[in-house]
């Protein structure tokens, strides 16, 4: 899986950011001038990179006769990704936005290629060179050894399906996770759990149950989560009992000789490992790019392998170097697997599939952990009766209802949700109709589900998009609540067709006048099919100052798009 993910990043984007302070070493040998190479690396691998860079510089590091200076800094991947997002004026789920003023390193070594994929999904077109892994750390389920023993460890080989059953079957496990929007190991663990659950309705229920169990003991940073594990044999049954972490996390924890060591459970199928890609920024000049390539060559040497082993990390092929303190039950060191690299088209397809999976799981996580106040507005014009061949000839209305009902199951009782439908002449000449006012799900969940299940298109109805959009925005703004994400989520499969209604210019003018920076309302459109005008919807979201447009060109994929839209929400 690591090789696949690394290959997938041939289609990804990366730019870097941050403020660089750290190790510097100049060569004073047979070269002149100076090339400064800034490298930002994940905290656990930075010392190994720094040591190897030091040795390389002392050995007369140069490019075309010019001396090379290397500056290596520790940088948490989430902080690096946030800086990247800031640099390009985009937002990554869970990391917030920025002003575009971040500095850019020459080389970024985060802990996972998933960061490159997430950045490229929001800021496409920026493709770093190299991107090959320099280390590996499998993602494991960390568990206090006494708890793991009750499940049959180390003799019994367990799978993610076993863990899913334990999380949702009423057992006394107290699982936790580092926020997967900020932690690649947590994200990888959630993807593995989701794969074990399956995609049917029963699987969805299991995923929701597992997500809620993990969210009950989540932490925004890894150190805080690790501190929740038992500190004595007396609190084994009351402290944190399971969490997806990296193998390196377990090695580092056990190296402190704690009273209760952690077991590393290598569950089947193996999640995507942390792969530490060496990403050279596309903005660097050719001479500096040569220096970066030369440094990467140095990181392929045996001394770097030893430094990795000392840091609790494996070689990029998954083998363990001399001195590696393998946890009990760890897979044996293996020879490199001979695999052909995919071509550009295959790499792009791999990247797209993995990015889609990330969007889905982060959308689910966001829905569960960041409750909001939302008005869901559904198009019931005649075109929603169009059949979808890729969904067994269900209508667009039917696939939309299915996605909405599954999405509703993710929202816990802290959410407040309302439901409108729209077409034309729904109430007199008015194009929209309120079915359920925005209400806490503690009281309105059953009513909402029934309202969605009973939605039926108006066979000869057109699309009163502009008037409905304005009314929905006003409704959410008037009931705006602090401490929540207040939003309109509008599903449509067409363009505005409402003679006598608002024009686009009138709508945009009214929205701009209504916009209140003190009471932000997100305007999110989910387009269904290829009859949607993206430019039209984008202009509307720009007028409100906050929102997004997500289009399911294949309506059968609307469930995935819905989760991506939910996961895109920023702030609280």
N, C-alpha and C positions, 0 to 999 in steps of 0.2 A: 504494500500500500504506500510506503514511503517513496518508493521509486516512481509509482504512478503519480503521486502528488507532486513530486519534484518535476516530473515531465510535464504535468499539467501547467506548471508555472511558466512554461515557455510561452503561454498565451496571456500572462498576467502583467500587471502594471505595478511599478513601485517608485515612489519618491520618498525622500527621508526628511526628517526634521529634528530639531533639538538644539541644545546648547552644549558645546563640546569642551570639556575640561578633562584632562587625564594624562596618561603616559606619553612622553615624547622622547625620542632618541634619534640623534643625528649621526649619520655616518661621516667619518672624517678621513676616508681612505681615498681610493683612486677615482674620484668623481668631483664635479664642481656644480655650483648652483644648488637648487633645492626644489623638490617636489613634495608638497605636503599632502599626505593621504589621511583623511579623516574616516575612521571606522567606528560605527556604533554597533555594539553586540549585546545580546541578551546577557543578563547578569551572571548566570551560571557558567557561560562559556567564555565571557570576556577575559578572565585571567589566563586561560589557555591561549587565546588569541594574542593577548598582550605579550606573554612570555615568548611565543614563537616569533612575533613581530620584532621583539627586542633582539633575539638571536639573529634574525634575518638582517636587520639593520647593521648589527655589529659585524656581520660577514660581508660588508660592503654592498648594501642594497643600492642599486642604481638602475636607471632606465636610460639607454642611449647616452651614457656618460654623465647623467645628471643624478645627484644624490637624492635619496628618498628619505623623507621624514614620515614616521607613522604615529598617528595619534589615535589610541584606542580608548573608548569610553564605555562604561556600563550603561545600558539603557533598557529598561523594562519594555517588552514588545508593545504593550498597550500604550505606553507613553510615546513610543516611536510612531505607532500607527496614528495616534491622535495628532501628532505634529505633522505627519504626512497629510492627514485630512485638512488640517488648518492651512497648510501650504497651498492646497488646491481648492480651498473653499467648499469642501464637501464634508459630509458627516458620516461616521461609522456608527452603527447601532451600539449604544452603550457608552460611547466615548465622547459624545458631544461634537460640536462644530468648532470652527475657528475663523480667524481673520485672514489667513493666507500669508502670515508674516514669519513662519517658522524657517529656521536655517535647514540646510540640506547637507547630509553627510555624503561622502563619496561612495561608501560601502555600508550597507545595513545587513546585519546578521540577526534577524529575529529568531525566535525558537521554532517557528513553523511557517511553512509556505502558505498556510491558510491566511496569514496576515496579508501576503501579497495578493491573494485572490480577493480578499475583502476590499482592499484598497482599489484594485483594478475595476471591481464591480461598480464603484462609485466615481472613479476618475479614469475612465478608459482612455487608451491611447498612449500611455506612458509605460514603456516596456524596458525594464532594466536588462542588462546583459549578465551572462553567467547563470546565476540563480541555482547553481548546483549545491547540494547539501555538503556541509563540512563535518557534521556529527549526527548522532541519532540518540533518541531516548524513547523507548516504548512507553505508551500510555497504559497504565495499570490501574486496577482498583486497589487503593491502599486501605488496609484494614488492620486494626490492632490484632496482633498474633493470636491472643486467646479467642477473639471473636471468629477469626478465620478458621481456627481449628474446629470450631463447632459446625462449620460448613464442610468439613472434610479436607481442608488444606493441611499439608501440602500434597497429600497422596491423591486427592481427587481433583480431576481436571474440570473446572467449572466454565460456564459460558455466560454471555450477557443475558441469554434467556433465563438462566437460573437467577441472575441478579435482579432481573426485571420482576420475576415472580416473588423474590424476597422483598422487594421494595413495595409491591402492590398487594401482597398476600397477607397483610396483617401481622407480619413478624416484627420483632422488637428492634430491628435495626434503626439506627439514627444516622441516616446518610446526609452528606453535605456535598457542596461543590463550590469551586471558585467561579464567580460570575463568568459564564461562557462568552459573554460579549467582550470580556477583558482577559480571558485566559484560554490559550490554545488547547491545553490538556483537558480542561473542562468541556470545551466545545467538542473535542474528539470523543470524549466519553458519552456526551449526549447523542452524538451521531450514532454511536454503537448501540446505545439503548433504543434509539428510534428504529434502527434496523432490526433489532431483535423483536420489537413489538409488532411490526407489520403495518399495513396501510388500511386494513378493514376497520369497521366500527369498533370491534373489540380491541384491536391494536391501538386505536386512538384513545380509548378509555385508559388502557394501560400506560400509554405515554403521558397522558395528563396526570395520572396518579403518581407516576415516577417523578415527573417534573415538579409537582407540588411537594413531594417528599424531599427532594433535593433542595428546593428553594427554601424550605423551612430552616435550613442550616447553611445558607450560602454566605460567602464572604466576597468582598470586592478584590481582595489581594490574597495571594497564596499563604503568606506568613500567618495571617490571621486565622485562616482555615486550619492550618496545621496545628496551631495552638489549641484547637478545640479537641484534639485527640487526648486520650487519657494520660494523665501525668502520674498516676499510681495505679496499682492493681485494684484499689478500692473503688475507683470511678470508671472501671471498664464498661459497666453496664449502663452508665448514665451519660458518658461523654460521646463524642462523635465516633461512629463505628464504621464508616465507609465513605470514600470519596475518590473520584477519578483524578489521579495525579500522574506525574511522569515518574519513570523509574529513578531518575536522578533525584527527585524529591524524596523518595523512600531511602535511597542510599545516604543522602545528606542527613535525614532525620535519624537514621539508625547509627550514623557515625558519632552522634553525640552520646551514645550509650544510654538511651532513655530507660526508665523502669519498665515501660511497656513498649517493646519494639513494634514496628509496623511490618506486616506481611504485604508483599506485592503479588497480587493475583493477576496472572496473565490470562485474561478471559478470551474465549473464542466466540466469534472471529476477532482477530486482533484489530484494535482500532488503528486509525492512522497515527503513526508515530510522529513525535516532534523531530523535524529534520534539519533545522538550522541552515537555511539557504544563504549562500553568499551572493548578495544582490548588489551589482555595480550600478549606480545611478546613471540614467541616460544622459544627464546634463554634463557629466565629466568630460574633460577634453581628452583627446586620444592619448596624450602622454601620460596623464594621470590614470587612464583606463589600463594602460600597459603596466603601470606600477601596481594597480589592484590585481591584475592577472598574475603578476609575479608573486605578490603576497599570497594569493590563493594557492599557487604552486607550492609555496613554503608550508602552507597548512595541510598539504597532502603528504608531508614527510613523516617519518617514524617518531620524531621528537614531539610532534603535535599529537600523535596518537597516544603517546604516554601521558601527555598533559591532559588529554581528554579523559583517560582512564582515572587519573588522579582526581578529576573533577566529577566523577560518577557518570560520565558520558561514554557512549559507544562510538566507534568509527562510523562513517556514513553508510557503510554496507551492513551495519548491524552487528559486526563482530566486536568483541571486547578486547581492548589492549591490555598489555601487561600491567598488573596491579589493580585491575578493575574489581571492586568489591561487589560481586554479583549477589543480589538478594536470593534467598532460598527459593528454588523453583524457577529461577530465571532460565530462559532458553539458552542453549549452548551457543558458543561462538560459531559462526558459520562462514564458509567461504563465500565470496561475492557471487551472487546469482547472475548468470549471463542472460540479460534481457535486452532485446532490441529497443532502441529509443523510438518513440512514436514520431510520425512526421508532424508537420505543423497543423494539419487539419485534425489529426487524432489528439494532439495536445490541446487544441482549442476545445474540442468536444469534451475531453476529460475535465478541463478547467470549468466549462459551463455546467457540467453535471455536478461537480463538487461544490461550485459556488451556489447553485440552486439548492442543494442539500443544506448548506450553511444558512442560507436565507430562511429556509423553512424552519429549521430548529431554533434559530434566534428569534424568529417571529413568534413561535410557540412560547419560548422562554419570556419574551417581552410581555406577551399577553397575560401570562400568569404572574409575573413579578412586578409589573408596572400598571396597576389598575387605572383605568381612565374613565372619561365621560364622553360617550360617543352617540351620535345620531346616525343610524344606518339607513340609507335611502336607496330604494331599489327601483330600477326601471321596469315597468310592466307594460311597455308599449307593445304593439303587435309583433314587432320583429323579434321579441323575446320568445316567440313560439318557434323560431327557426331551430331545426334539428341539428345536433352535433354528432357527425359520423364517428368521431374519435371517442365519443362517450356513449356508445351503444344506441345512438339516435335519440338520446334524451334531448329535451329542448334546452335552449339557453337558460330559460327560467328554472328548469329543474336542476341543472348543474349548479346554478347560482344558489338556489335554496339549499342544496346539499352542502356546499362550501360554507354558507352562512351558519347553518345549524352545527356543523363540526367546529367552526370557529367559536360559536357561542359556548360550546362545552369547555373551551379553554379558559373562559373568563370566570373568575371566582366571584363570590358575592360582594366583593368590594367595588366591582364595576357598576356603573350606571349606564344603561343602554336604552335607546328608543328606536322606533321603526316607522318610517314613512314609505309609501309607494308613490310613483308618479308616472304619468303619461300625458294625456291632454283631457280636459273637461272631466276631471275626477270628482270635483265637488263644484257643480255649476261650471263656470269657465276656468276655475282654478285647476292647475295641472297636478297638484299633489294632494295626498290624503294622509293624515296622521292615523296610524294604526295603534301604536303604543307610545305614550309620552315617555321622555327620558326618565327612567326610574331605576332605583337600586335593584340589582338582580335578586336580592333577598326576597323581594315581593313580586317582581315582574318576569322572572325567568320562564315560567310555564306559559304566561300570556304571550311573551315574545316568540317562543318556539312555535306556538300555535299560529300566531300571525304570519310568521315566515312560511310555515308549512302550507298555509292556505292562500298564499299569494298566487294570483292567476293573471296572466297578461290580458290586456284589453285588445281584442283582435284587430280593431280598426283604429286603435289609438296611436297617436304620434308621440313625439318626445319633447315635452316642455322643460327642457334642460335648464335654460337660463333662469326662468322664474323660480323653479324649484331650488336651484343652487342658492339663489339669494335668500329665499325664505328659510332654508335649512341653516344657512350661515347665521342669519339673524336670530333664529331660535336658539342655537347653541351659545351665541354671544350673550343673549339676554339672560340665560341661566348659568352663565360662566361660573365655575367654582375654582378657587385657588387650590394648589396642591395636587391638581390632576392635569392630565393631558386632555384638553377639551377639543373635540374634533368632529368633523362631518366625514362620513365614509359613504361615498356615493357610487353605486354600481350602474353602468349604462352600456348599451351596445350600439349607440348611434350618436348623431349630431342633433343640435337643436332644431326642432320643427314644430313651431307653435305660433301660427299667424296671430298677430295682435298682441303678442307677448313682448317681453324685453328684447332689445337688440344686444349684440355682444358689447358694443360700446357703452350702452346704458348699464349693463350688468357690471362691467369693469369699473365704471365710474362710481357706482353705488358701493361696490365692495371696497374700493380704495377709501371712500369716505367713512365706511363703517369700521375699518381696521383700527384696532386699538392695541398699541404695543404693550399696554398694561394688562390686557386680557387676550392673549394670543389664542386663535382658533385655527387648528390645522384643517385644511381643505384637501381631502385625499380622494382621488378618483380611481376607480378600478374599471378599466375598459374591457369589454367582452367582445371578442371577434375583431375582424379587420375593418369594420365600418366606423370605428372611432377616430376622431380627429385629434391626434396628440397635441398639435400646436394650439388648438382651441382650448383644450383642458389645461395645458401648461400656462397659457396666458391668464386663465382664471386663478390658478394657484399663485402665480406671481402677484396678482392684484391683492390677494389676501396676505402675502408676505410669508406664508408658512404652509407647506403641504407637499404633495407629490402626485405623480401620474404613473399608474402601473397598468399595463395592458396585457391581457391574456389573448394573444392572437388566435390561439387554439383554446376555445372556451372550456375544453376538458381540463385545462391546467389552471382554472380559476382558483382552486383551493390553494395551490402553491403561491399564486400571485397575492391572494388574500393574506397569507402568513407573511409574505415579504412586506406588504404594505403595513401590517401591524408592527412588524419588527423595525420599520424605518422610523418609528416615532422617536422624537428626541426630547430630552428634558422632562420636567415634571411640573 
